[in-house]
Amino acid sequence: MLQIDDDIGNRKDTPTDVKAPAESVVAPFWRAPAGLPAGRMPGEVLSDLSDHDLAARFNRLTPDQILASVESLGVRATGRFIILNSFENRVYQLELEDDGWVVGKFYRPGRWSRRTILAEHRFLRDLRAEEIPVIAPLELVSGETLGEIEGIFYCFYPRVGGRSPDELNDEQLRIIGRLLARIHNVGACADESHRVKLDVTTYGWANLAWLMDNDVVPTEVRAIFADTVRVLLERIAPMFAPVPMHRIHGDCHVGNLIDGPEGLTFLDFDDMVIGPAVQDVWMLVPSFDEHGRAQRETLLEAYSEFRSFSPSWLRLVEPLRALRFLRYATWVARRFHDPIFQSTFNHFGTLLYWQREVQDLREQIARLDMADELRVTSLPR
């Protein structure tokens, strides 16, 4: 099953060639670990975005507000603009009086703090300084890159034309591999305390806690869902310990690439995290079949020309895929008050949705079992 959206990217690419674990692996009750965060991630302002004082104002952004914000660039808009596709934020392509165009991004209130957004902007500026093809925000008249209108943060980007590749060929994989290594080289050069760390606590336990605390999962499957997640998270937590973390793209699927004037260019660092390099690798090549593994090898061969990559880090591909399943469900649930989400994800929250979620997570556990068996049988005797 594959579901795609513009901000989260590849939601699911679940295996169909594995047998789910037996019912007995799941304990009959939900137990939260000690010290579990109450659904909040570092940098996020609220655990429920509908509670934010500005949520209603964000949903009713007016053309006058959008056009007025352009003047913070020291230019004026003609009044002509195009609404671009984005679930998370409000994004517009705006025509300027000098015949140029900019892209305006208005951030959903309650998701990121000012410092968290500025950390993304710093990363983008660092990448541009190394001549890596990314699109960095424009500087406002104030000298900053982040503006605010009636409490809602916004920024502007240059409009860059190009097409998103449908499928990556070997030459493109090699180009992307080298670029991704350079991105990670820059990412590892500086610490960042204002972005989320992608690990079992933030993407796993915190999301589960929020779903449980807010009674999102139907009663019929609540216990089995919670305990399936618990089994999964306890299983994968030790696998993250030896893997280095640094600034990465975080949502590096093919939809966030365009082939533009500078060649293949990386877009939308809104989900930038402190995480393992393999997160960006598997997102670019998500398939788990033989063809996917071959593509990953091609990408990593080129990656290794600029930065080392331990083959052992690939053990995190399936754990990271499972965490994305859980993160996606929480992502939709926290925004379901938004009319756009209600109309787009009208299947969300049904009993069938959560039954399939349980099945997908149990299949991920089964894939981990299979991987362990293969490692054991391949050991020298």
WOPEHU-V376070 format. One record per backbone hydrogen bond with DSSP energy under -1.0 kcal/mol. CO is the residue of the C=O (numbers start at 1). NH is the residue of the N-H. If there is no record, write none. Layout:
BEGIN
co=CO nh=NH
co=CO nh=NH
END
This chain:
BEGIN
co=1 nh=14
co=3 nh=11
co=5 nh=9
co=9 nh=5
co=22 nh=25
co=23 nh=26
co=33 nh=36
co=37 nh=39
co=41 nh=44
co=43 nh=113
co=48 nh=51
co=49 nh=52
co=52 nh=55
co=54 nh=58
co=55 nh=59
co=58 nh=61
co=62 nh=66
co=63 nh=67
co=64 nh=68
co=65 nh=69
co=68 nh=71
co=69 nh=72
co=70 nh=73
co=71 nh=74
co=72 nh=141
co=76 nh=97
co=80 nh=95
co=82 nh=93
co=90 nh=106
co=91 nh=84
co=92 nh=104
co=93 nh=82
co=94 nh=102
co=95 nh=78
co=96 nh=99
co=100 nh=96
co=101 nh=159
co=102 nh=94
co=103 nh=157
co=104 nh=92
co=105 nh=155
co=106 nh=90
co=108 nh=111
co=110 nh=46
co=113 nh=117
co=114 nh=118
co=115 nh=119
co=116 nh=120
co=117 nh=121
co=118 nh=122
co=119 nh=123
co=120 nh=124
co=121 nh=125
co=122 nh=126
co=123 nh=127
co=124 nh=128
co=125 nh=129
co=127 nh=132
co=128 nh=131
co=132 nh=134
co=133 nh=266
co=140 nh=143
co=144 nh=140
co=147 nh=154
co=149 nh=152
co=152 nh=149
co=153 nh=107
co=154 nh=147
co=155 nh=105
co=156 nh=138
co=157 nh=103
co=163 nh=259
co=169 nh=173
co=170 nh=174
co=171 nh=175
co=172 nh=176
co=173 nh=177
co=174 nh=178
co=175 nh=179
co=176 nh=180
co=177 nh=181
co=178 nh=182
co=179 nh=183
co=180 nh=184
co=181 nh=185
co=182 nh=186
co=183 nh=187
co=184 nh=188
co=186 nh=189
co=187 nh=247
co=196 nh=274
co=197 nh=199
co=199 nh=203
co=200 nh=205
co=201 nh=206
co=204 nh=208
co=205 nh=209
co=206 nh=210
co=207 nh=211
co=208 nh=212
co=209 nh=213
co=210 nh=214
co=211 nh=216
co=212 nh=215
co=218 nh=221
co=218 nh=222
co=221 nh=225
co=222 nh=226
co=223 nh=227
co=224 nh=228
co=225 nh=229
co=226 nh=230
co=227 nh=231
co=228 nh=232
co=229 nh=233
co=230 nh=234
co=231 nh=235
co=232 nh=236
co=233 nh=237
co=236 nh=239
co=237 nh=240
co=240 nh=243
co=246 nh=275
co=248 nh=273
co=251 nh=253
co=253 nh=256
co=254 nh=257
co=256 nh=267
co=258 nh=265
co=259 nh=163
co=260 nh=263
co=263 nh=260
co=265 nh=258
co=269 nh=272
co=273 nh=248
co=274 nh=198
co=275 nh=246
co=276 nh=279
co=277 nh=281
co=278 nh=282
co=279 nh=283
co=280 nh=284
co=281 nh=285
co=289 nh=293
co=290 nh=294
co=291 nh=295
co=292 nh=296
co=293 nh=297
co=294 nh=298
co=295 nh=299
co=296 nh=300
co=297 nh=301
co=298 nh=302
co=299 nh=303
co=300 nh=304
co=302 nh=305
co=303 nh=306
co=303 nh=307
co=310 nh=313
co=311 nh=314
co=312 nh=315
co=313 nh=316
co=314 nh=317
co=316 nh=320
co=317 nh=321
co=318 nh=322
co=319 nh=323
co=320 nh=324
co=321 nh=325
co=322 nh=326
co=323 nh=327
co=324 nh=328
co=325 nh=329
co=326 nh=330
co=327 nh=331
co=328 nh=332
co=329 nh=333
co=330 nh=334
co=332 nh=335
co=333 nh=336
co=335 nh=338
co=338 nh=342
co=339 nh=343
co=340 nh=344
co=341 nh=345
co=345 nh=348
co=347 nh=350
co=350 nh=354
co=351 nh=355
co=352 nh=356
co=353 nh=357
co=354 nh=358
co=355 nh=359
co=356 nh=360
co=357 nh=361
co=358 nh=362
co=359 nh=363
co=360 nh=364
co=361 nh=365
co=362 nh=366
co=363 nh=367
co=364 nh=368
co=365 nh=369
co=366 nh=370
co=367 nh=371
co=368 nh=372
co=369 nh=373
co=370 nh=374
co=371 nh=375
co=372 nh=376
co=373 nh=377
co=374 nh=378
END
